[in-house]
Amino acid sequence: MSTEAAFERLSDRVGGQVRRNEPLARHTSFRIGGPAALFVECDSVSDLSAALSIAAEEGLAWTILGKGSNVLASDSGYDGLVIVLGREFKRFSLDGDHLRCGAAVILAVVVQEAFKRGLTGLEFAVGVPGTVGGALAMNAGSRDAWIGSIVEDLTVYSPDRGLFCVRGDEVAWSYRHAGIPRAAVLVEASLRLEVGDVDAIRRTMEASLRRRKSTQPLGLPSAGSVFVNPDGDSAGRLIEAAGLKGTAIGGAAISDVHANFIVNTGGATAADVVAVIARIRDTIRDKDGIELEPEIRFLGSFEPA
């Protein structure tokens, strides 16, 4: 593996910025993470194709990173290539009730645009951070309303197949999961919305925002909900019932506002967060016999807590 050779080749062939040893703390909502060996912004499918080809030829691991709103990056960083999608993937269009958007479009932007046009279907996503691609990759939403349910089709890129289209009903959607192949990159999505009542849409969105503001620790860096809710219960309820609210290790603490959030109170490391996660999982396993499944994505190498 040669990061130096990969850096030179990426700089020659990719139109977007290419950087070495880019701190991942700058690119995650947790504000945590060591350096990525290589970091590249791909502004086009051509850039993406070149970056993935070079990574394969140089033996580099690679990953796609959106806004990092559900990511915990290792303190040692990522010994590979981090790819972010740039200019061409930030475009969207609305034709009637048909929304087509690039994976790098900020989710909040299309939520507001749909509202302005009197289109319903995205109210559940108001206040959800990150990109459309990130929301699709984790099937953002609740058990009752989730983004996968309004997908008409996805445009995906993989090194072996190039660009190809997948119908929404061909994807194995489930709670907090989308059956998109790991070796493929989601680049665009087509969503089907419906004409609705603007006042009703506004009321739903305002109620959702009030609920988020009153129940989530929005003033401190976090990665959103840490654990998937187990069937028939709430991870936050289990953690609070176990008396763990406020538990802190280093700069990482279980939020006093919502027990399924771990917040960076200042200077938290990834090791601190992993230790808090382990404390929660061990406690709930011993107390309730439930194995909580992390919802956040771990980027890089982690030592067992």
N, C-alpha and C positions, 0 to 999 in steps of 0.2 A: 504494500500500500504506500503510495507516494502522495502526500497532501501537497507538496511543493509542485510536483508535476501537474497535479489536478488543478491547482490554483492557476498556473500559467495557462493551461488549456481552457479552463473556464473563462478566464479573462479575455482570451482571444475569441471565443465562440459565442459567449452569452452577452446580450446587450445590456442587461441590468447589472447592478452593483455586485461585486464579488469581494468578500472580506475574509481574512484569516482571524482566528481566535476572537470571534465575535461573542461578547458576553450575552448569554441567554437570559440573564436577569432583565435585560432591556426589552425582551420580547415575550415575557410572560406576565400575566396579571398578578401572580404571586410575588413578582420582583425578586425571584430567586433563580440561580442557575449559573454554572461556570461557563467557560468558552466553548463554542462550537468550533471544531477544527477548521471547517469551511462553511461559509454562509453566502448564499447566492439568491438574488431576486430575479425570477424568470418573468419577463414581460410578455412572452408569447409562447405558443405551443412549440415553435421552433427552438426557443431557449430551453424549454422544459425537456424536449427531446435530446438536445445536446448535453444538458446537465446530467440526465440519467445515463446516457451513453458513456460519458466520461467517468461517472461514478462506477459503472460496471467494469470498464476497461482498467481503471486504477484500483479496483478492489475496495472501494469505499462504501460503507453503509450510508444510507440516505433516509431522510424523513421529510415530510411536508409539515410546515408549521403555519397556522393561521395567525390569529391574534394571541394565541397562548392562554386563552381564558379558562381552560380546564387542564392545564399542563403543569406538572412539577418536574423541573429540569434538575439533573444531578449537580451537586457541588463541583464535581470534576468535569462537568460539561458533557459534550457529545463528540466522540472521536469519529466523526464522519461528516457528511454533507447535509446541512439544513437548507431546505429549499422553501422560499416564500413566493407566492404567486403575485405578480405585479400588474402592470397597466392593462393588458388585454383582458385580464380576468376580473377587473373591477367594473365592468360594464353591465348594465341591465336595461331591459326595455319592457314596457307594458303595452300590450295590444289587446284592448278590451279587457277580458278577465284572465288573460294569458300573460304570465310573468316569466321572462327568460333572464337569467342572471348568472354572471360568472361566480366561480367559487370564492373569489376574494372580495366580493361585495360585502360591506358591513350589513349584518342582519337588520340592525336598527333602521338603516336607510330604507330598505324595501318595506319594512313594517310601516313606516311613516308614509311612504309613497302610496302603498295600498290603501291606507286610511284616507289620504287626500282624494283618492279616486273613488272612494265609497265601496271598496272591495273588502270582503270578509274572508277569513281563513287563516290570517296570520296574527290574530289578536293574542293568542297564547304566547307568542314570542316577544311581546313588548317587554322591554327591560332586559332581555337576554343578551349578554355580550357576545362578541366574536363575529365570525364571518358566516355567510351562507354555507360554505363548504364545511366548516367546522360543525355547524348545526346539523347538517345532513349526515356527516360521518358518525355522529353520536345520536342521531334521531332525536334531536332536542324536543322537549315538551314534557307532557305528563302522560300518565296511563290513559287519560281520556282524550287528549289532543296532542298530536305530535306531527312534526314536519313531514315525515315520510308519507303520511296519509294524503297529502296534497301534491305529491310528485307525479308529474306526467312522464317525464323521462330524465335521464342523467346522461351527460356526455363525459366519457372517461378516457384517459390516456394510459396506455401501458407500453413498455418498451418492445414487447413482442407482437402486439396487435395494432399499435398506433392508436388513433382516435376511434372509438366505437360508442354506440348508443345502447343504453339499457332502459327498458320501460320500467316505470315505477312499480308496476305490479309484478315485475320479475325479481325485484329486490326483496330479500328476506328481512323485512322490518320487524323489530320487536322493541320492547321497552329499553331505551338507551343503547340501541344497537342497530346498525345498518349492515346488511350483507354485501358490502362492497369489497372486491378482492384487495388483499393487502398490498399486492405489487402494482396496483393501479392507482392513478391520481384522478380524483374528481375535478373536472375543470369547468363544468357548466351544468345548470339545472333548469328545467322547465316546470313551473308550478301552476296548478289550476286553482284559481280563486273564484269567488262568486260575487255578484252584485248584492250589496247589502244596504242597510239603513245606516247612514253616517252617524246619526245620534246614538244608535244602539252600539255601533262599533266603538265610538268615543267612550261611552259609559263602561263598556267591558274593559277597554284598555286602561282607563283611569282607575277602575277598581283593582285591576291587576297590579298597576304601578303602586297604588297605596299599600296593597298587601305586601309587595316586595320590600318597600321602604320600611314597613313596620316589622317585618319578620326576617330580614337579611342584613348582615353587617356590611353595608355598602361603603362605609368610610375607611375600611382597612383592606390592604391587599389580600386577596384570596383566590382560590381557583373554583369558586362556586361549591356546589354540593360535592362532598368527598365520597360518599357511598351511595350506591343504588339502593332505593327503597326495597326491602324484601317483600315478598308477596303478602298482602294483607296487613302490612304494617309500615311504619315510617322509621327510617334510620335515625332521624333527628329525635323522635320520641324515645326510641330505645336508648340512645346515648344520654339524653337528659334524665331518663328514669334511672339510669345507672349512676347518676350523680357526677357525671364527668364534665358538665359545663364549666368553663373557666380553667380546666386543666392546662397547664403550660409546661413545655420543655424548651429551654432556650428561648428563642424569639417566636416560637410557634405556639398558638393557644387555641383551644376549642372555644368558639365564639359564645359569649354570654347572650347573644341575640338569637342565634340559631345553632343548635348543637351539631348539625351536619355540615358546618363550615369550620374550617381551620383557617385562622387569620395570621398574617405576618404582623406582629406587634412592633417590629423594628429589629432589623438585623437577623431575621430567622434564616437558617440554613435548610437545605433539603433534608439533611440528616435530622434536624429538629422535627420537621414535618413528618418524616417517615416514623420517627419514634412515637409521635402522638398518634399516628394511624395505627401503629402496632399496639399501643396502649388501649385504644378503642376496640380493636378487633379482639384482643385477648379478653378484655372485660366482658364484651357482649357474648362471646363464645362461652365463657365460663358461667355467666349469669343466665343467659337466655337460650343457649344451645344454637345460636344463629351465627352463621359465617357471613359477615358483611363483605360485600364485593365492592372494591374501589371503583368509583366512576371516573376519577381523574386519570389522565394519561401520564405515565412515567417515561421521561426522556433521558437516556443515558444509563450509566451503570450505578447501581445502588447496592450498598452493603446491607445484609439482613439486619433489621433492628433488634 
